Amino acid sequence: MDLLRSLPIGLYLEQPITWLHRLDSRVKLAWLMTFLIAPILANPIWRLMLVGMLIVLTLTAAIPLRVWKQQMGMLLLFCLLVFCLSAIAPDGLPSEHQPRIPADELTFSQQPATLPPRQQPQPWYKPFNLGSNSPIPNPKAQSPNQLPQPTNYRYVVLKQGPIKITRKSLDLAINVSTLFFTVIYSTNLYLLTTASEEITAAIENLMQPLRRLHWPVTEIALTLTLSLRFIPLVLEEIQNLVRSVRTRAINWKKLGFRSAAQVWLMIAERLLENLLLRAEQIASAMKVRGFTSPDRHRVEWHQLQLKIRDWIALGCLLVLWSARLVWGWNS
């Protein structure tokens, strides 16, 4: 079991280098925030369009099938399951009730106790049922379901036995499933095509105005870089401990709950000790190399410079937000 390779979420794709890799990290961060913010108060058509855009970006970037089929396949299956459950769930529409006391009680009490009998209409022309005593059907006595509707609008979209899909439940299913896919997959696609050093460099560059408020921007960026670099070490330690437990062939059924809990507690304690040891080794390595402060010991991993393709991406982003503000609102 190799957690560093089998984990499908949050991995960085080093090869092949696609056009998404070549975009500036600040531009990609702006697009990521667009995919996270644009679904708010958006109509279902706009949400489905965002999902389609993410799929088109993945296909046009020529990302290998072995990479995105693990990341997109399970996520699409999960979102489809959420869509089906939300669509057949009750929509929670409150039923209209009629008050027991009339609104104008005084006028209602002054009405006559008995109403005059209703006169039956006497047809004056009966060409086909002359002399017959059969009553003539009254159009006003038909049920409301049989009346012709002015439009083809139906609130209940599908009703088959216990399964009932309404327009409200369908909108809720689209909103929930597309929100799950957009938030998770847009973040994963950003991490897939952007190195951790580029992410921290972009965040540090965008946080430069906070220096006027005496915020430690460089220290925050350094902490974020170290935390991103520390994640593979955590996965490696977990992998080593799991392998060490599996090689001992422990019979968990004979141990019982109490003994098994003690074993797992010892494993967790050992994991914490190894992680603290790794952190101390990193701190010692930084001290040996003369690291005093982030401002004096700076390492420029990436030169942030907007190119033609970045300006084109920003122009497309501006067009997307213009369309969102005009047509994307949920009515």
N, C-alpha and C positions, 0 to 999 in steps of 0.2 A: 504494500500500500504506500503510494507516494502522494502525500497530501499536496505537495507543491505543484504537482502536475495534474492530479485528478480533480482538484478544486475548480469548478467551472466558472465561478463568479469572482471578478476582481483581478484577473490576471492580465499582465501586459504582454502584448504580442510583439515580439522583437522582429520576427521575419514572417512574411514579407512586409516591406515598408509600403504602405498604401498612401493615397492622397490625403487620407484623414490623419496619418502620422505627420505629414509635412505641414499641416495647418498650425498656425500659432496657438499655443496653449490658452492664451487669453481669449481668442476667438472661439475656441472650442468650449471654454468655460461659459462664455456668453450664450452659446447655443444650448448648453446643458441647462442653464438657468431658464432659458426660454421653454424647453420641454418640461421643466418642473413647474413653471408658473402659468404657462398658457392654458392648461386644462382647467384652471380655476374659473368657475362661472361660464364655462364654454358649453355650447350645444353638442349633442351627440355626433353630429356630422363632423364637427371640428375635431373632436376627440378621436374619431376613427381616422381622420386625415393625418393626425399626428402619428398614430400607429403605423399607417402606411408609409409615412415619411421615414420613420426609423427603419422599416424593413427595406425600403429603397436605398437608403444610405448604406446599409449593410451589404446589399447586393452589388451596388455600384463601386464600393470600395474594394471589391475583389478579396474580401476576407475569406480564408480557406473554409471549406465546408466542415471540416473536422472541428473547427473552433466554434463557429456560431451555431451549429446544430445542437451542441450540448447546452449552450446558453439560451438560445431562442426556443428550442423545441420543448423543453420542460416548462418554460415560462408561458408559452402559448397554450400548452395543455392545462396548466393551472388556471390561466385566465379564462379559458373556455369552460372549465368546470365552475368557476365563479359566475360566469355569465349564465349558465344553465340554471344554477341554484337560485340566482337572483331573479331570473325571468319567471320562474314558476312559483316564487315565494309570494305571499300576500302583499299587495301594494300598500295596505294600510290606509286606504281612502275612507274617511269617516262617512257613515251613512247619514242621510238627512232625516231628521226627526221632526214631527209636528207637535207643537206645544198643546197641552191639554186645555189650557185657558186661551180663548181667542185674544187677539191683540186689542180689539175694541170691544170690551166686554159690555159696555153700556148699550151700544147700538145693537149688539147681538141679543141682548135680553129684551129689547123692545120689538123684536120681530114677532110675527104671529106664530102661535103655537102649532097650527096645522097649515100646511101648504095646500093650495088648490090642486086638484087632480090634473095630471098631465093629459092633454088631449092627444089622441092618436091621429096621426095624419091620414086623411082620406084621399087616396089617389083618384084623380078624375080621368085618368087615361090608362087602360089596361088592355093593350092589344093582344097579349099572349096568354093571359090568365083570366079571361072573361068567365064569370060565374064561379070561380074557384074561391074557396075560403082560406087559402094559404096566406099567411102574413107576408107582407112585402119586407124584404130585408132593409133595415135602417143603416145607412152608412155610418151614422154617428155612434152606433152601438158596437162597432168593430173594436177589436183590441188595439192598443197603441202600436204593438209590434207589426201589425199588418198595414199600417198607414204608410204611404209612400214618403220616403225621406228626401229632403231637399238636396243633401250631399251624401257622398259615400263614406262619411266619417263614422267610425265604429270605435268605441272605447275598448271593448274586448276584442283583441286581435285574434286569439285562438282559444277555443274551449273544447277539450276532448276529455270527457269524464272528469276525474279530479284535477286534471291539469288545466289551469286557467292563466293565460298570459294577457295582461292589459297593457295599455300604452305607458302607464306610469311605471309598472314593473319592468317593461322593456327598456325604457329610458334609464332606470336605475341600474339594470344589468349592464348596459353599455357604458355608463359612467364609471361603475366600480371596476369592471374588467379592464377597460382601456387605461384607467388611472394606475392600476397595478402594473400593467405592461409598460406604460410610458415612464413611470418613475424608476422602476427597477432596470429596464433595459437601456434607457438613455444614460444612466449612471454607469452601467456596466460597459457600454460602448465607449464612453469617455475614458474609463480606466483601461480599456483594451487597447486604445490607440494613443495614450498619453503616458509618458514615463512619470514616475513619482517626483523626480527632480524638476521636470517641466511644470508639474502641478504646483509645487511649492514656489517656484520662480514666478509663475503667473499670479499666485495669491499675494506674494510679497510685492510685486509690481503694482497690483491693483490696490493694495493697502498703503501705498506711499502717502496719500493725503492724511492718514491718521498719525503721521509723525508730528504734525503740528499740534496734536493733542497729547504729545509725549507718550505715545504708545510704543512699546518695544516690538516694532514690526519685524526686525531681523531675527530677534529671539523667537518670536512666534513661528516664523518660517523655518528656523532651524529645528525647533521642537517638532514641527509637523514632518520635516524630512526624516528625522531620527525615528519618529513613530512609524512612518511608512516603511522604513528600512528594517524596523524591528519585527514587523509582522511575519516575514519569512522565517526569522529565527524562532518565533513562537511555534509556528507550524512544524518546524524541524524538530523542536524539543518534544512536541506532542507525538510526532511520528516515531521518534526513538523510544519513548516510553511505551507506546502501544506495541511496538515490535518486541520490546523486552518482556512485556507481559505475555504476549502470544507464544514466545519461545519457551516459556516455563510451563505451558500446557496446564493451566490451573483449572481444576474441576469446580466451577462455580456452584453447581447444584449441591455438592457435598459441603461446601463452606457454610452455606446458610446466609441469611440476610445480614446478620451482625458481623460475621467475619468478612463477607464481601464488602461491606461498608468500610471496615477498617482498612482493607487492602486499597480501595479507591481513595481513601483519605491519605494514605501513605503516598500514593501516586501523585495526588494533587500537591502534597507538601514537597515532594521531590521536584515536581514541575516548577513550583514557585522558587525553590532554591536555585535551580538551573537558570531560570530567567533572570534572577537577581545577579547571579554570577556573570551571565552574558552582559548585563547592563554595566556592571563594574569593569569588565574587560574593555568595553567600548569607551567608558570614561577614562580609563588608564591610557588607552591608545591615543585619545585626543590630547591628554596632557603631555604625553611623550613627544608628540608632534608639535608642541609649542602652541597649542590652541589656548588663547587667552579670552577672546570675546568674538562674537560673530562679525562685528564691524571691522576688526583688525585682521581677522583671519578668514577672509571671504574667498570662496571658490565659485567662480562663475561656471555653472554647469551648462547653461544654454544662453545664447544671445537672443534676446527677444526683439524681433524686428518684423514689422508688418510688411508683407510682400503683396504682389498683385493678387494671388489667389486668396489671401486673407481679406483684402478689400472687397473682392467679389463675394466672399462668404458673409461679410458684414452687410453688403448691399442686399443680399438675399434675406438676411435676418431682418433688415428694415422693412422689406416688402412683406415678409411674413407677419410682422407685428402690425403693419398697416391693415392687412387683411383680417387679422384677428380683432382689431379694434372696430372694424366696420361690420364684418359679417359673423364673427365668432361668438357673439353673446347669446346666452341661453334665454329664450323668450318665455 
